Amino acid sequence: MERGGGNPAPRLRYNSGWETPGGAPTPPHPRAAIVRIGTVLASKQGGEAEVDEATVDNALARLEFDAQGLVPAVIQDAATKQVLMLGFMTRQMLAKTLETGRVWFWSRSRREPWLKGATSGNYLNVAGVYRNCEDNSLLILARPEGPTCHTGNVTCYYRALDEE
């Protein structure tokens, strides 16, 4: 979809080593990651990232955050496609997610940044980040390092609506 007769809106995504900046496929490398928003934003080797902040800011400016500065982020297992959880992100938490390759949320109850897995060790490693057609929510494909739910379940969505 084009905005204002200009270029198509770039897709926001995180790529864990399947493409080089030139677009040629490469085998995945566990210590390498490329963040892309239309063009390469950051190349990360061994935990160090160099981020083009202007490009990140441009992509983040397209998103519609609510009155509290939040955008909902649905987390989906990259391998199984199972929905794991729903969290909320500020611009800063999304930028930190892109920079680190691990999912960061804004905790609405504690009113502070929250690295998913910091306490439990069950981190969510980013495999892809997409925005919806209305630019008001995110889908994050992740590779979980353990169960996602605080109850020990793989997903937070383990109960049917009519269950206790």
Residue pairs with C-beta under 8 A, 6 or more apart in sequence:
1 8
1 9
1 133
2 8
2 9
3 9
3 62
9 62
9 135
10 37
10 38
10 39
10 59
11 37
11 38
11 130
11 131
12 37
12 59
12 129
12 130
12 131
12 138
13 36
13 37
13 128
13 129
13 130
14 33
14 34
14 35
14 36
14 97
14 98
14 101
14 126
14 127
14 128
14 129
15 33
15 34
15 35
15 36
15 128
16 28
16 32
16 33
16 34
16 101
16 125
16 126
16 127
17 26
17 27
17 28
17 29
17 32
17 33
17 34
18 25
18 26
18 28
19 25
19 26
19 34
19 36
20 26
20 34
21 34
21 40
21 43
31 45
31 46
31 47
32 43
32 44
32 45
33 43
33 44
33 101
34 40
34 42
34 43
34 44
35 41
35 42
35 44
35 49
35 51
35 98
35 99
37 55
37 56
37 58
37 59
38 55
38 59
39 55
40 52
41 51
41 52
41 55
41 56
41 98
42 49
42 50
42 51
42 52
42 98
42 99
43 49
43 50
44 50
44 101
49 99
49 100
51 95
51 98
51 99
56 95
56 98
60 91
60 94
60 95
62 131
62 135
63 71
63 91
63 94
63 131
63 135
63 136
63 138
64 71
64 134
64 135
64 136
65 71
65 90
65 91
68 108
69 90
69 91
70 88
70 89
70 90
70 106
70 108
71 88
71 89
71 90
71 94
71 136
71 137
71 138
72 86
72 87
72 88
72 136
72 137
72 138
73 86
73 87
73 88
73 89
73 94
73 103
73 105
73 137
73 138
73 139
73 140
74 83
74 85
74 86
74 137
74 138
74 139
74 140
75 83
75 84
75 85
75 86
75 87
75 103
75 124
75 140
75 142
75 148
76 82
76 83
76 84
76 139
76 140
76 141
76 142
77 84
77 141
77 142
77 143
77 144
78 127
78 128
78 141
78 142
78 143
79 143
82 154
82 155
83 155
83 157
84 124
84 142
84 144
84 148
84 149
84 154
84 155
84 156
84 157
85 148
85 149
85 155
85 156
85 157
86 156
87 103
87 105
87 114
87 116
88 105
88 106
88 108
89 97
89 104
89 105
89 106
89 138
90 106
92 113
93 104
93 105
93 106
93 113
94 104
94 129
94 138
96 104
96 113
97 103
97 104
97 126
97 129
97 140
98 126
98 129
101 125
101 126
102 115
102 116
102 117
102 123
102 124
102 125
102 126
103 115
103 116
103 123
103 124
103 125
103 126
103 140
103 142
104 113
104 114
104 115
104 116
105 113
105 114
105 116
106 112
106 113
106 114
107 113
107 114
115 123
116 122
116 123
116 124
116 148
117 123
117 124
117 145
117 146
120 146
120 150
121 145
121 146
122 144
122 145
122 146
122 147
122 148
123 144
123 145
123 146
124 140
124 142
124 143
124 144
124 145
124 148
125 142
125 143
125 144
125 145
126 140
126 141
126 142
127 141
127 142
127 143
128 139
128 140
128 141
129 138
129 139
129 140
129 141
130 138
130 139
130 140
130 141
131 137
131 138
131 139
132 138
132 139
144 154
147 153
147 154
148 154
148 155
148 156
149 155
149 156
149 158
151 158
